[in-house]
Amino acid sequence: MAAPASLQTAAIAAHRFGLGEADLGTPGADPRGWLLAQIGPADPARGEGLLSTAQAVQHVRDETRARREARRAAPGEKPVDEKATEGYRAVILADARSRLLTAAATTRPFAERLQWFWANHFTVSLAKGSTRGLVGAFERDAIRPHIAGSFEQLLWASTTHPAMLRYLDNQQSAGPHSRAVSVAARRAQAMQEGPRVTGLNENLAREVLELHTLGVNGGYSQADVTAFAAVLTGWRVAQQGPGDAPPFDRAWHEPGRKTLLGRTHPEGPEALRAVLSDLAQHPSTARFIATKLARHMVADDPPPALVDRLAARYRRSGGQLAELYRELIDSAEAWGETPAKLKTPEEFVVSSVRLLSLGARMQESGPLPQMLAAGSTVLGQRTHSAPSPAGWPDRAEEWLGPEAVWKRIEWATRVGDRLGRQLDARALAVRSLGPRLTEATRLQIERAADGPQALALLLMSPEFQRR
């Protein structure tokens, strides 16, 4: 007998749109309504010891100053850098715990999934040391409040955040004809110490065009990249002063007008707002964002018709993200019964915690947060540490190597050994997966030798590994 349609849609809402649930009763009798009600800013992050952007910037300044003074006191000693790293550790750990705990315990998992999606789209990573202490503040202040507003607003918040400016090297980008370059040249002649000035850096300009807006084939040229880099000069984090000071420093800005994508912009900070507005409204951006969202939510190779409708909705609404989500929820392609997306390690670990109904009981310290952070790291996705500005991969082939699969099995086995005797995996499978649970998987779990093995089989089942 086929499962009731409402139970099918509840399973899809919980696992594909959300982050997994222990009970399909959570989406209720109206799963689409449950999702629509979650559209809005992401919930405030849970956790203690979390810094605002202003506090994080000041923390970075303090740590940088302490490291500089330590090097002067003991030049050439390696422990100096080790001590500097320790200064950031508490902030980094608090940020990682917060991200995972918030996802594990949220009652708005669709909103949290969208926050994950955009944080990955606008990647800022600890893989680059210049972002230490800033990544968590970036997600909390630049991403969470803006996931359901306009894309232009989200683009502005992410591009001008101190973490992004440092991650993509705009901190050291100076216009060739700027005052900063002139001063640096004079100091060099006089052999005086001054700020390191390396000239125009195109990293942020290139990644905003290629990864954040138009896409690699979005219709821009190298000349556009260079012009955009000139527009971005001066947008940097001040070396001194309050952490919430405006990030624009005119001394580093390239003077004169700049032409980008056929439009000419005057010098000064206002040009960046105009450029980002143009990029947000560009047809290539609409298609690029539509494709990425459909790939994340529906399939590695998303249905072209769905991408077309999402892109059209984006353009009609002027890039209003809430409208994009409504189009996605209304699309038949998003509700296919066969799970097509493989969970990333982070998704696997967090959905396991939610499956086991542990998220709501989590505290800021103790074994469960360690289980979250350690699990994601062991499985190859260390929190806030994407390998490149392109973020973590969103296709199954990137996560299905033999070693990666074996690590999932080992982690599931450890969880089973720890919790399998306290839970009835057979009942949990039915309650959580509902009509997604195949007869073959049900029999495997039923015939398990004991509770730990049954739970490990549930966690490694195709129905749970995919969403």
Buried (B, 14 or more C-beta within 10 A) or exposed (E): EEBEEBBBBBBBBBBBBBBBBBBBEBBEEBBBEBBBEBBBBBBEBBBEEBBEBBBBBBBBBEBBEBBEEBBEEEEEEEEBEEBBEEBBEEBBBBBBBBBBBBBBBBEBBBBBBBBBBBBBBBBBBBBBEBBBBBBBBBBBBBBBBBBBBBBBBBBBBBBBBBBBBBBBBBBBBBBEEBBBBBBBEEBEEEEEEEEEBEBBBBBBBBBBBBBBBBBEEBEBEEEBBBBBBBBBBBBBBBEEEEBEEEBBBBBBBBBEEBEBBEEEBEBEBEBBEBBBBBBBBBEBBBBBBBBBBBBBBBBBEBBEEBBEBBBBBBBEBEBBBBBBBBBBBEBEBBBEEEBBBBBBBBBBBBBBBBBBBBBEEBEEEEEBBEBBBBBBBBBBBBBBBBEEBBBBBBEBEBBEEEEBEEBBEEBBBBBBBEBBEEBEBBEBBBBBBBBBBEEEBBEBBEEBEEBBBBBBBBBBBEBBBBB
